[in-house]
């Protein structure tokens, strides 16, 4: 398995090199949101689709088991005694192949008064636009691409306020298992931006079927992140903040035998 992160660069600021597939996954992480925005402008006439709801993002979404089964490309999973409907979007045919999974960043931003509000870009997105984006990137990468709907985002149930928590990690891990079984994929390549990058780290610590992993601008040491932004760390229960550092040993054990490389460089064979 290969792990790559763009969190560290050389002192000269130059980006480190990557093998071809790793470079492609970096482009996927950097451009998926742009592709969705572009699709919003060209995939359908104004008013023809329903964009994601800011109210649902702020207050949470509840979807029952039976209702979940009626929605295209969803899996029902349980975590901490509660059921969740996880929506995902697929470009290409993943059956019998490894698929690249993209975890988007957080969708909360700040309004002009400095209060938490939906990110304006998120409110321009819709299922049809995400579908268009994954189809484009599957064709460009020549690999199946899955866009993962995080808690309370992009059609998945739950509350986005539970982002970066033990609950989100548990739901994500269970959903990846369920998607693999349903779609018949043989393994994953994982790409995560910002808060989505945390989920890549969490998946790496628990899975043995990851070929290549790319983490972009993610707060992998949550205590450092919390101190920087004045966040009170929750340590217990389902809303405990997830910190990737304690899982570093488990991740390292899964990459044992790979040649050591400078941070930011794709290593081994997984990203070739």
C-alpha positions as CSV (number, residue, x, y, z in Angstrom):
1,X,0.0,0.0,0.0
2,X,1.1,3.5,-0.7
3,X,0.4,6.6,1.3
4,X,1.0,10.2,0.2
5,X,0.2,13.5,1.7
6,X,0.7,17.1,0.6
7,X,1.0,18.4,4.1
8,X,4.7,18.6,4.0
9,X,7.0,19.9,1.3
10,X,10.7,20.7,1.1
11,X,12.2,23.8,2.6
12,X,12.5,25.2,-0.9
13,X,8.7,24.9,-1.2
14,X,8.9,22.7,-4.4
15,X,6.3,19.9,-4.7
16,X,7.8,16.5,-4.5
17,X,7.5,14.0,-7.4
18,X,4.9,11.3,-7.8
19,X,4.4,8.3,-10.0
20,X,1.8,8.6,-12.8
21,X,-1.2,7.2,-11.0
22,X,-0.4,9.0,-7.8
23,X,-0.2,12.2,-9.7
24,X,-3.6,11.5,-11.3
25,X,-5.2,10.9,-7.9
26,X,-3.7,14.2,-6.7
27,X,-5.4,15.9,-9.6
28,X,-8.6,14.1,-8.7
29,X,-8.5,15.5,-5.2
30,X,-7.7,19.0,-6.3
31,X,-10.2,19.2,-9.2
32,X,-13.3,17.1,-8.1
33,X,-15.0,20.2,-6.6
34,X,-14.2,22.2,-9.6
35,X,-15.6,19.5,-11.9
36,X,-18.9,19.6,-9.9
37,X,-19.1,23.4,-10.2
38,X,-18.4,23.1,-13.9
39,X,-21.1,20.5,-14.2
40,X,-23.5,22.8,-12.4
41,X,-23.1,25.2,-15.3
42,X,-23.5,22.8,-18.1
43,X,-25.2,19.6,-17.2
44,X,-28.7,20.9,-16.9
45,X,-30.7,24.1,-17.4
46,X,-31.5,26.3,-14.4
47,X,-34.3,24.9,-12.3
48,X,-34.1,21.4,-13.7
49,X,-32.3,20.0,-10.7
50,X,-32.6,20.4,-6.9
51,X,-29.3,21.5,-5.3
52,X,-28.3,20.3,-1.8
53,X,-30.0,22.0,1.1
54,X,-28.3,24.4,3.4
55,X,-31.0,23.8,6.0
56,X,-30.4,20.1,5.9
57,X,-26.6,20.6,6.2
58,X,-27.0,22.8,9.3
59,X,-29.7,20.8,11.0
60,X,-29.1,17.2,9.9
61,X,-30.9,14.7,7.7
62,X,-33.0,11.7,8.8
63,X,-33.6,8.9,6.4
64,X,-35.2,5.6,7.5
65,X,-34.1,2.2,6.4
66,X,-37.0,1.6,3.9
67,X,-36.6,5.0,2.4
68,X,-32.9,4.5,2.1
69,X,-33.4,1.4,0.0
70,X,-35.4,3.3,-2.5
71,X,-32.6,5.8,-3.2
72,X,-30.2,5.0,-6.0
73,X,-26.6,4.1,-4.9
74,X,-27.1,4.1,-1.1
75,X,-26.1,1.6,1.7
76,X,-27.6,1.3,5.1
77,X,-25.1,0.9,7.9
78,X,-25.2,1.0,11.7
79,X,-22.8,2.8,14.1
80,X,-23.2,3.4,17.9
81,X,-26.6,1.8,17.8
82,X,-28.0,4.1,15.1
83,X,-28.7,3.5,11.5
84,X,-27.4,5.7,8.7
85,X,-28.1,6.0,5.0
86,X,-24.9,6.7,3.1
87,X,-25.2,7.9,-0.5
88,X,-22.4,7.5,-3.0
89,X,-21.9,8.3,-6.7
90,X,-20.1,6.0,-9.1
91,X,-18.3,6.7,-12.4
92,X,-17.4,3.7,-14.5
93,X,-18.0,0.0,-13.7
94,X,-16.3,-0.9,-10.4
95,X,-17.1,-4.6,-10.4
96,X,-14.0,-6.7,-10.3
97,X,-11.7,-3.7,-10.1
98,X,-10.2,-1.3,-7.5
99,X,-12.0,2.0,-7.3
100,X,-10.8,5.5,-6.4
101,X,-12.9,6.9,-3.6
102,X,-13.0,10.7,-3.1
103,X,-14.0,12.1,0.4
104,X,-14.8,15.8,0.1
105,X,-13.9,18.5,2.6
106,X,-16.1,20.0,5.2
107,X,-19.1,22.1,3.9
108,X,-19.4,24.5,6.8
109,X,-18.1,28.1,6.3
110,X,-18.7,31.5,7.9
111,X,-21.1,34.2,6.9
112,X,-20.3,37.9,6.8
113,X,-21.0,38.1,10.6
114,X,-18.5,35.4,11.3
115,X,-21.1,32.8,12.2
116,X,-21.1,29.2,10.9
117,X,-23.0,28.8,7.7
118,X,-23.2,26.5,4.7
119,X,-20.3,27.0,2.3
120,X,-21.8,28.8,-0.8
121,X,-20.1,26.4,-3.1
122,X,-21.9,23.4,-1.5
123,X,-25.2,25.0,-2.2
124,X,-24.6,25.0,-6.0
125,X,-24.1,21.2,-6.0
126,X,-26.6,18.6,-6.8
127,X,-26.7,14.8,-7.3
128,X,-26.8,15.2,-11.1
129,X,-23.6,17.4,-11.0
130,X,-21.8,14.9,-8.8
131,X,-22.8,12.1,-11.2
132,X,-21.4,14.1,-14.1
133,X,-18.1,14.8,-12.3
134,X,-17.4,11.2,-11.3
135,X,-18.1,10.1,-14.9
136,X,-15.6,12.6,-16.2
137,X,-12.9,11.6,-13.7
138,X,-13.4,7.9,-14.3
139,X,-12.8,8.4,-18.0
140,X,-9.7,10.6,-17.3
141,X,-8.2,8.2,-14.8
142,X,-9.3,5.0,-16.6
143,X,-10.4,3.7,-13.2
144,X,-13.8,3.6,-11.4
145,X,-14.4,6.6,-9.3
146,X,-16.7,6.8,-6.2
147,X,-17.7,10.1,-4.6
148,X,-18.5,9.4,-0.9
149,X,-21.3,11.3,0.7
150,X,-20.1,12.1,4.2
151,X,-22.4,12.5,7.2
152,X,-25.2,14.9,6.4
153,X,-23.7,15.8,3.0
154,X,-24.5,15.1,-0.6
155,X,-27.6,13.1,0.2
156,X,-26.4,11.0,3.2
157,X,-28.2,11.1,6.4
158,X,-26.8,12.3,9.7
159,X,-25.6,15.7,10.8
160,X,-22.5,17.4,9.4
161,X,-21.8,18.8,12.8
162,X,-20.6,15.3,13.7
163,X,-17.8,15.6,11.2
164,X,-14.3,14.4,12.2
165,X,-15.7,12.3,15.0
166,X,-15.7,8.7,16.2
167,X,-19.2,8.5,14.8
168,X,-18.2,9.6,11.3
169,X,-15.2,7.3,11.3
170,X,-17.4,4.3,12.3
171,X,-20.1,5.1,9.6
172,X,-17.4,5.6,7.0
173,X,-15.6,2.3,7.7
174,X,-18.9,0.4,7.7
175,X,-20.1,2.1,4.5
176,X,-16.8,1.2,2.7
177,X,-17.4,-2.4,3.6
178,X,-21.0,-2.3,2.4
179,X,-20.1,-0.5,-0.9
180,X,-17.4,-3.0,-1.6
181,X,-19.9,-5.9,-1.1
182,X,-22.6,-4.3,-3.2
183,X,-20.5,-3.0,-6.1
184,X,-18.1,-5.9,-6.2
185,X,-15.0,-3.8,-6.0
186,X,-11.7,-5.6,-5.2
187,X,-10.1,-2.8,-3.3
188,X,-9.8,1.0,-3.0
189,X,-7.6,3.9,-3.8
190,X,-8.5,6.7,-1.3
191,X,-8.4,10.5,-1.8
192,X,-9.4,12.9,0.9
193,X,-9.4,16.7,1.0
194,X,-9.4,18.6,4.4
195,X,-11.9,16.9,6.7
196,X,-12.2,14.2,4.1
197,X,-8.5,13.5,4.5
198,X,-9.1,12.5,8.1
199,X,-11.4,9.7,6.9
200,X,-8.7,8.4,4.6
201,X,-6.4,8.1,7.6
202,X,-9.1,6.3,9.6
203,X,-9.7,3.9,6.7
204,X,-6.0,3.2,6.3
205,X,-5.8,2.1,9.9
206,X,-8.6,-0.4,9.5
207,X,-8.2,-1.8,5.9
208,X,-5.9,-4.1,4.1
209,X,-7.3,-3.5,0.6
210,X,-6.0,0.0,-0.1
211,X,-3.6,0.4,-2.9
212,X,-2.9,4.1,-2.9
213,X,-3.9,6.9,-0.5
214,X,-3.7,10.6,-1.0
215,X,-4.4,13.0,1.9
216,X,-4.7,16.8,1.2
217,X,-4.6,19.6,3.8
218,X,-6.1,17.4,6.5
219,X,-5.7,18.1,10.3
220,X,-4.2,14.7,11.1
221,X,-3.1,15.8,14.5
222,X,-6.4,16.9,16.0
223,X,-4.9,18.3,19.2
224,X,-2.7,20.6,17.2
225,X,-5.6,21.6,14.9
226,X,-7.9,22.2,17.9
227,X,-5.3,24.4,19.7
228,X,-4.8,26.5,16.5
229,X,-8.5,27.1,16.1
230,X,-9.6,27.2,19.7
231,X,-11.7,24.0,19.5
232,X,-12.5,22.2,22.7
233,X,-11.6,18.5,22.2
234,X,-14.2,15.9,22.9
235,X,-12.6,12.6,24.1
236,X,-15.5,10.3,24.9
237,X,-18.4,8.8,23.2
238,X,-19.7,8.9,19.6
239,X,-18.9,12.6,19.2
240,X,-15.2,12.2,20.4
241,X,-12.9,13.9,17.9
242,X,-10.9,11.5,15.8
243,X,-7.1,11.9,16.0
244,X,-5.1,10.0,13.4
245,X,-1.8,10.1,15.3
246,X,-2.6,7.2,17.7
247,X,-3.4,5.1,14.5
248,X,0.0,6.0,12.9
249,X,1.5,2.7,14.1
250,X,-1.3,0.7,12.6
251,X,-0.9,2.5,9.3
252,X,2.9,2.1,9.4
253,X,2.5,-1.6,10.0
254,X,0.4,-1.9,6.8
255,X,3.0,-0.2,4.8
256,X,5.9,-2.2,6.3
257,X,8.5,-3.1,3.6
258,X,7.8,-0.1,1.4
259,X,10.9,2.1,0.7
260,X,11.0,5.2,2.9
261,X,10.5,8.5,0.9
262,X,10.2,12.1,1.7
263,X,6.8,13.3,2.8
264,X,4.6,14.2,-0.1
265,X,6.0,11.6,-2.5
266,X,4.1,8.6,-3.7
267,X,6.0,5.5,-2.8
268,X,6.0,1.8,-3.6
269,X,3.9,0.2,-6.3
270,X,0.4,1.2,-5.2
271,X,0.3,4.5,-7.0
272,X,2.2,3.5,-10.1
